[in-house]
Amino acid sequence: MIWSEEGGAGSRTVLLVHGVGATAAVWKNVARALGERGNVRWVAADLGGHGGSEWQPLYSVGQLAAQLAELVRESRELYVVGHSLGAYVGLALASGWFGIEVRGVLGIGPKIVWPDADLRAARELACRPVRWYPTAEEAWARYRRVAGLSADIAPGEELLARGIAGETGWRLAQDPRTFAVAGAPFASLAASARARVLLARGANDPMVTLEELRTHASQAHDIPGVGHNAHIEEPRAVLALFDQLMAGTWAPPSPGSVT
């Protein structure tokens, strides 16, 4: 079971996909701004193994994409806005491998270069047993660290929803094994996308450079004054890029052509 919510109205649908460790709650500011427009339907989901969605025996970008495809299969004009891991999932959905047609993908802050030390750290996290905390406060503090949701960018509880679980003891809602998706081949996913792709990063994001983004997309942008969670810090800037994505024209390349 995948936890999801939706709102807005219109012939266009945007699927909002969060990064590893977080939940769909991080899109609240973006979803609210979309709702104010009244001309776009939005869908936000907790990825498998996160938040209110069920844990799975194993995790991969393709497996996560397949689950989300079922939520938007009836959408007529579909776009994906994905953050971090969500950008990977969005590109996979745009490949056509999952039986849906995606018009465009906006990927925000995907980590593209994975040094060996980073991959080892991710694999170690994936192998760790679930950690239980005696108080909800300790679990929330850990969740903030894992999801990168410090109090300065996410001061209230709204953006933290479904981040922890438990009653007598408390744990992160995230399955630790989801960290195993780290290091998926971004280049092949970007090349497979049969849709227009825009990539962006917070100008202060230490995880990816603008030059790395431009290696994989002709349209790549810095969002000034923000870090890795640009969709939380500057939702209006993210929506401006989404408008640019929708306004653009793009046709899939014919076999054998070079783009």
C-alpha positions in Angstrom: 0.0 0.0 0.0 1.2 3.5 -1.0 0.1 6.4 1.1 -0.9 9.4 -1.1 -3.0 12.5 -1.1 -4.1 14.9 -3.9 -5.7 18.2 -4.5 -6.2 20.9 -7.1 -8.1 20.4 -10.4 -7.4 20.6 -14.1 -6.4 18.5 -17.1 -2.7 18.6 -16.1 -1.4 16.5 -13.2 1.9 16.9 -11.4 3.2 14.0 -9.3 5.4 15.3 -6.4 8.1 12.8 -5.3 10.2 13.3 -2.2 13.8 12.2 -1.5 15.2 9.4 0.6 14.3 9.6 4.3 11.5 12.2 3.9 7.8 11.9 3.3 5.3 13.6 0.9 4.7 16.2 3.7 7.8 18.1 2.4 5.7 19.2 -0.6 3.0 21.0 1.5 4.2 24.5 0.5 4.4 23.6 -3.2 1.0 21.8 -3.0 -0.6 24.8 -1.3 0.7 27.2 -4.0 -0.5 24.9 -6.7 -3.9 24.7 -5.0 -4.1 28.5 -5.1 -3.8 28.5 -8.9 -6.7 26.1 -9.3 -5.6 24.8 -12.7 -3.4 21.9 -11.9 -4.1 18.6 -10.1 -1.4 17.5 -7.8 -0.6 14.0 -6.3 1.9 13.5 -3.5 2.9 10.1 -2.2 5.1 8.5 0.4 7.6 6.3 -1.4 7.6 2.7 -0.5 9.4 2.1 2.8 8.7 5.7 3.9 6.1 7.5 5.9 2.7 5.8 5.7 3.6 3.5 2.9 4.3 -0.2 3.4 7.8 -1.6 3.7 9.0 -3.8 0.9 11.4 -6.8 0.7 13.8 -4.8 -1.4 14.1 -1.3 -3.0 15.3 0.0 -6.3 14.5 3.1 -8.4 12.4 0.9 -10.8 10.5 -0.7 -8.0 9.6 2.7 -6.5 8.6 4.0 -9.9 6.3 1.1 -10.6 4.4 1.7 -7.4 3.9 5.4 -8.1 2.8 4.7 -11.7 -0.3 3.0 -10.5 -1.4 6.3 -8.8 -1.3 8.4 -12.0 -2.1 5.8 -14.7 -5.3 7.6 -15.7 -3.7 11.1 -15.9 -4.0 12.7 -19.3 -1.2 15.3 -19.1 1.3 14.2 -16.5 4.4 15.9 -15.1 6.8 14.9 -12.3 8.6 17.1 -9.9 11.1 15.1 -7.9 13.6 16.0 -5.2 16.8 14.1 -4.8 15.9 10.4 -5.1 12.6 11.7 -6.4 14.4 13.0 -9.5 15.7 9.6 -10.2 12.2 8.1 -9.8 10.8 10.8 -12.1 13.3 10.0 -14.8 12.4 6.3 -14.6 8.7 7.1 -14.9 9.5 9.2 -18.0 11.2 6.2 -19.7 7.9 4.7 -20.8 8.8 1.4 -19.1 5.9 1.6 -16.6 3.0 2.1 -19.0 2.5 5.9 -18.5 3.3 8.9 -20.6 5.2 11.7 -18.8 5.3 15.1 -20.5 8.1 16.6 -18.4 10.3 16.1 -15.4 11.7 18.7 -13.0 14.4 17.2 -10.9 15.6 19.2 -7.9 19.0 18.4 -6.2 19.7 14.9 -7.4 23.1 13.6 -6.1 24.8 12.5 -9.3 28.4 11.7 -8.3 28.7 8.9 -5.7 32.3 8.5 -4.2 33.1 5.1 -2.8 32.9 6.4 0.7 29.4 7.7 0.2 28.3 4.4 -1.2 29.8 2.5 1.7 28.0 4.8 4.2 24.7 4.2 2.4 25.1 0.5 2.4 26.0 0.5 6.1 22.9 2.5 6.9 20.8 0.0 4.8 22.1 -2.9 6.9 21.5 -1.4 10.3 18.7 -2.8 12.4 15.7 -0.6 13.2 16.6 1.7 16.1 13.9 2.4 18.8 13.8 5.6 20.8 12.3 5.9 24.3 10.6 9.2 23.5 9.0 10.8 20.5 11.2 13.8 20.9 14.3 11.8 20.4 12.8 10.1 17.3 11.8 13.4 15.8 15.3 14.8 16.4 16.7 11.8 14.5 14.2 12.1 11.7 15.1 15.8 11.2 18.8 14.8 10.8 18.1 11.9 8.4 15.7 13.9 6.3 17.7 17.1 6.4 14.7 19.0 7.9 16.4 21.3 10.3 14.2 23.6 12.4 15.3 26.7 10.4 13.7 25.4 7.2 10.9 23.2 8.8 10.0 24.9 12.1 6.6 23.3 12.5 5.2 19.8 12.4 3.4 20.1 9.0 6.5 19.3 6.9 7.4 16.4 9.2 4.2 14.4 9.1 4.5 10.6 9.2 8.2 10.8 9.7 8.2 8.6 12.8 6.0 5.7 14.0 5.3 3.9 17.3 3.4 4.0 20.5 5.2 2.6 23.5 8.5 3.0 21.6 9.4 5.2 18.7 11.3 4.6 15.4 11.7 6.3 12.1 8.9 5.4 9.7 11.6 4.9 7.0 12.8 1.3 6.4 16.6 1.5 6.7 16.9 -0.7 3.6 15.7 2.1 1.4 19.3 3.5 1.6 20.3 0.7 -0.7 19.0 2.7 -3.7 22.0 5.0 -3.4 24.3 5.1 -6.4 21.7 4.3 -9.1 23.0 5.2 -12.6 21.7 8.7 -13.1 23.2 9.0 -16.6 21.3 6.0 -18.0 18.0 7.2 -16.4 18.4 10.7 -17.8 19.1 9.2 -21.3 16.1 7.0 -21.1 13.6 9.8 -20.4 11.1 10.3 -23.2 10.1 13.7 -21.9 11.4 17.2 -21.5 13.8 17.4 -18.5 14.7 20.4 -16.4 17.2 20.0 -13.6 17.8 22.4 -10.7 19.6 22.8 -7.4 19.8 25.2 -4.5 22.8 27.4 -5.2 24.1 26.4 -1.7 23.5 22.6 -2.1 26.7 20.7 -1.3 25.4 17.5 -2.9 25.5 18.4 -6.6 27.0 21.1 -8.7 25.4 23.0 -11.6 28.0 21.7 -13.9 27.1 18.1 -13.0 23.4 18.8 -13.8 24.3 20.4 -17.1 26.1 17.2 -18.1 22.7 15.5 -18.2 20.2 18.2 -19.2 20.5 21.2 -21.4 18.2 23.1 -19.1 19.8 23.3 -15.6 19.3 26.1 -13.1 20.6 27.4 -9.8 17.9 28.6 -7.3 19.6 31.4 -5.4 20.0 31.5 -1.6 18.9 28.0 -0.7 20.4 24.6 0.0 19.4 21.0 -0.7 15.7 21.4 0.2 14.9 24.2 -2.3 11.3 23.0 -2.6 10.8 23.8 1.1 12.8 27.0 1.2 11.7 28.6 -2.1 8.5 26.9 -3.3 7.6 29.8 -5.6 11.0 29.5 -7.4 10.3 25.8 -7.9 6.9 26.6 -9.3 8.4 29.1 -11.7 10.6 26.3 -13.0 7.6 24.0 -13.3 5.8 26.7 -15.4 8.9 26.8 -17.6 8.7 23.0 -17.9 5.0 23.1 -18.9 5.5 25.9 -21.4 8.3 24.2 -23.3 7.8 22.1 -26.3 9.6 18.8 -26.6 9.3 15.7 -28.9 11.1 12.4 -28.2 14.1 11.8 -30.6 13.6 9.5 -33.5 15.6 6.3 -33.4 19.3 6.9 -34.2 19.1 10.7 -33.8 21.4 12.7 -31.6 20.0 15.3 -29.2 
